[in-house]
């Protein structure tokens, strides 16, 4: 798959995912919110690390600068 995310987008997604995980482990989120945010964190982390966002692909959008 062709990467469609720029560096800033990838960093922001990764930071948000890490923040959600930290909030979970310090007990700030629990129950259903923890499950939903956990799923969101996993999606953000995977897309942030791979540089590919399926939603961007569906709308033919890219934040990656062309070289």
DAZIVEN-V778525 format. One record per residue. N is the residue number from 1. RES is the residue in one letter. PHI is phi in whole degrees, 0 to 359 (999 if undefined). PSI is psi in whole degrees, -180 to 180 (* if undefined). OMEGA is omega in radians with two decimals (none if undefined). Layout:
BEGIN
n,res,phi,psi,omega
N,RES,PHI,PSI,OMEGA
N,RES,PHI,PSI,OMEGA
END
This chain:
BEGIN
n,res,phi,psi,omega
1,X,999,145,-3.14
2,X,278,132,3.13
3,X,293,138,-3.11
4,X,228,18,-3.13
5,X,237,134,3.09
6,X,281,173,-3.10
7,X,298,-46,-3.13
8,X,299,-44,3.13
9,X,300,-44,-3.12
10,X,295,-42,-3.13
11,X,294,-45,-3.14
12,X,299,-45,3.13
13,X,298,-41,-3.13
14,X,293,-42,3.12
15,X,297,-43,3.12
16,X,297,-42,3.13
17,X,298,-44,3.13
18,X,295,-39,3.11
19,X,298,-41,3.11
20,X,297,-43,3.13
21,X,297,-43,3.12
22,X,297,-45,3.11
23,X,302,-38,3.11
24,X,295,-48,-3.06
25,X,289,-23,3.07
26,X,268,2,3.03
27,X,85,17,-3.14
28,X,280,-24,3.07
29,X,233,144,3.13
30,X,205,174,3.10
31,X,66,-142,-3.10
32,X,298,-39,3.13
33,X,300,-39,3.14
34,X,295,-40,-3.14
35,X,293,-49,-3.12
36,X,297,-48,3.13
37,X,293,-30,3.06
38,X,296,-42,3.09
39,X,295,-43,3.10
40,X,299,-43,-3.14
41,X,299,-43,3.13
42,X,297,-45,3.13
43,X,297,-44,3.13
44,X,296,-41,-3.13
45,X,293,-44,-3.14
46,X,296,-46,-3.14
47,X,292,-36,3.11
48,X,294,-39,-3.12
49,X,283,-34,-3.11
50,X,273,-26,-3.11
51,X,81,13,-3.13
52,X,236,124,3.10
53,X,244,116,3.14
54,X,300,-35,3.12
55,X,295,-38,3.08
56,X,297,-40,-3.13
57,X,296,-40,-3.11
58,X,297,-33,-3.12
59,X,258,10,-3.14
60,X,53,48,-3.10
61,X,244,148,3.12
62,X,210,139,3.05
63,X,255,3,-3.14
64,X,277,131,3.10
65,X,285,138,3.10
66,X,283,138,-3.12
67,X,278,*,none
END
